[in-house]
Amino acid sequence: MKIAILTGGGDCPGLNGAIKWVTKSALDPILCATRSVSFEVIGILDGWRGLVEVDPDDPKSCSYHLRDLNEEIVRTWDRYGGTNLGTSRTNPFNPKNDRSGKLLENIEKLGIDVIVAIGGEDTLGVAYKLHRLGIKTVGIPKTIDNDLTGTEYSLGFDTAVNVIMEEIDKLRTTAGSHGRIFVVETMGRHAGWLALHGGECSGAYIILIPECPFEIDRMCDLLRVRKGREIHYSIIVASEGAKPAGGKEFLRDTKIDDFGHPSLGGIASYVADEIEKRTGYESRYLTLSHLQRGGAPSAYDRLMARRFGIAAVDMIINEDFGRMVGLVRGEIMSVPLKEIIGKLKLVDVEKYYDPVRYNGRRSIL
Ligand code: F6P
């Protein structure tokens, strides 16, 4: 069986490890001896775009869009961030430019038997559509937003939380020296997991998440209380999708991607300006932006990349298609792709967030 691996959507640390372990498990000589099927593994470059644009009849095009993978080639990949296969936000089923026919034709012509798609809701949504059209697909959950339903974990989230924590640790010295309020904008799109976990583990005073619109006056009152305790600076973490009560998400620009997503951004600057205007406290802001997607994978992301990659091959052996690997109640299992389509795993405010303190809960009773 020919397995084609692709990585789609925002890149993150952990992707290369997942590619490595799919390859190593599929081609493992000892395991192969016990299996009734043997595998060949290829990588598709730049996510779904590679599989749409490749011309299977043109060797040059194939060498540009495809990579043969084996244990030797992927040996060191798990240590490095990003994706060595490249990625894109191409949507072959985009109604404005539907290239799904070409996609299906190329899958057929290339003799691909199974596609292992590593991605978030958009990438895995394409895998689900292909499954409905009779193509064997297996998903591996990946997004620093950790907003995929059906799994407690998506690759990249832990490393991104560590970036937020390390950057806020650094920020404290200058905030303290100047007695300033710093507003730190995190990624996460419409889910506040990155801001919540990043803010909680770095001891932020206020955490703003999309799931709980905030009152700016309430926030200023909280800052006055802290000032009153003779603490001269504060860190506020604001998720890029957070919004003032009655307000809308802040957009970085008017661009819309192939899956209909706007580019969010600007909340931190708005909050810093409003605080300074209303309290007189000197305020600054910064956007961590793509630093949260960069760097080498954390230990946990390396571990989960290995576990998810191995589980994906087990699913192929078990002919468990149209599903993704998931972490459910701490166990690795397979989850139907249809479960993740069209909905996000958002922060349960009741369970995890304190809407009075604008921070994580202090008691879960
Ligand atoms: O989905 C992951 C993510 O990092 C979001 O948190 C963020 O809003 C978006 O991707 C940024 O997309 P791009 O890398 O295309 O600018």
Residues whose N, C-alpha, C, O or C-beta is under 5 A from the ligand:
A	BS01	F6P	G10 D145 M187 G188 R189
